Amino acid sequence: MAMTKCKSCQAEVSKDAESCPKCGAVLKKKGSPFLKGCLVVVILICACIGGCVMLMGKAVSDVDKEKKATIARAEAAPISDVTWEEIDAIYNLKSTYTELQKKEHWKNYEGKKVKWSGSVSSVGETFGTMSLQVKLNPSSFSSDVLVRLKPTEREKAVALREGNLVTFVGILDDWGTLMPVTLDQGVIVAE
């Protein structure tokens, strides 16, 4: 039998003893195997959650970096020859293209810089992002294009009124069946 010394009275005591037979000092704290198991499970769960959060943060960071790099490349690129009429023929409400065909066509347009003109439908700001909605088709009910403006465009945006003719440059970002075509990194061009 292995022996140890009591920390209180220095008497020789069995390592398996829970208390010193001489002075009664507690040598081993009783621990429930169930509680020890629960503690291990909690530690493992916390480690898994922490790992998942780190991976998700890295994934979001990678997507943000990729999007920023794409925007930087597009901003540096010259204005493309993509016309509103070309986009409208595919993405208007009366289009006979299927959703799948529209998605395939969008691969040719996404990320391209365009310069178009139309009449202001509205100018607004949501969650710190300024947006300019523009009608390019006179028969449109509300707007054909949503331009997310750069923060540097605030002064120009504030000066716009509904119905004003506006020329803008932006990067083709998204399309929707019921939503207008969306441009990112928009700039209002003074002419």
C-alpha positions, -999 to +999 in steps of 0.1 A: +000+000+000+014+034-010+018+059+018+020+097+020+023+122+048-007+142+061-001+179+053-015+189+087+002+166+112+029+149+091+016+114+101+020+085+077-013+079+059-024+056+031-027+074-003-062+059-006-074+075+027-099+103+025-090+118+059-060+115+083-068+089+111-046+109+135-058+145+131-089+141+109-077+165+082-093+159+048-068+144+024-090+137-007-121+157-017-148+134-027-158+140-063-187+126-080-178+107-112-210+121-127-198+157-120-164+150-134-179+136-166-202+166-169-172+189-165-154+171-193-184+173-216-188+210-209-151+216-217-154+197-249-186+216-260-169+249-252-139+239-272-161+229-302-181+261-301-149+282-298-134+263-328-166+268-349-167+305-341-131+309-351-137+290-384-168+311-392-150+343-384-122+332-408-147+323-435-165+356-432-131+374-432-121+355-464-154+364-481-149+401-472-114+401-484-124+384-517-153+409-522-130+439-515-104+426-539-131+421-566-144+456-560-109+471-562-103+453-595-136+464-609-130+501-598-097+501-615-111+486-647-124+509-674-162+514-679-176+484-698-197+486-729-227+468-712-258+488-719-290+491-699-310+479-729-289+447-729-295+441-692-332+451-694-338+426-723-329+397-700-340+409-665-372+429-670-405+415-658-417+406-693-386+386-701-391+351-714-358+339-699-360+313-671-344+320-637-317+295-645-309+313-678-308+346-660-283+333-635-261+320-663-262+353-681-254+372-649-220+355-648-212+377-679-222+409-662-214+407-625-185+428-614-185+449-646-184+487-643-212+506-661-221+542-667-258+548-673-283+577-671-319+579-659-343+599-637-341+598-600-369+578-584-357+581-548-326+588-526-324+572-492-302+558-465-306+526-446-282+513-419-256+539-430-257+529-467-269+556-491-289+543-521-301+560-553-330+544-572-332+553-608-357+548-636-341+540-669-374+530-686-399+558-686-427+533-683-413+517-651-435+521-620-408+528-594-372+521-604-351+499-626-317+503-609-307+505-572-273+521-568-255+517-535-235+549-533-200+554-518-200+574-486-181+602-505-213+608-526-234+622-497-233+658-508-242+650-544-270+626-532-285+652-509-288+677-538-308+653-560-346+656-563-371+631-576-373+633-614-338+648-619-318+634-647-287+616-632-257+599-646-240+574-624-212+548-625-213+516-605-203+480-604-230+454-614-237+435-582-270+416-583-303+412-601-337+401-590-370+392-605-390+417-584-361+438-572-342+463-594-308+455-608-282+465-581-250+484-585-223+487-559-197+514-552-219+540-570-206+574-579-228+603-592-213+618-623-215+656-627-221+665-663 
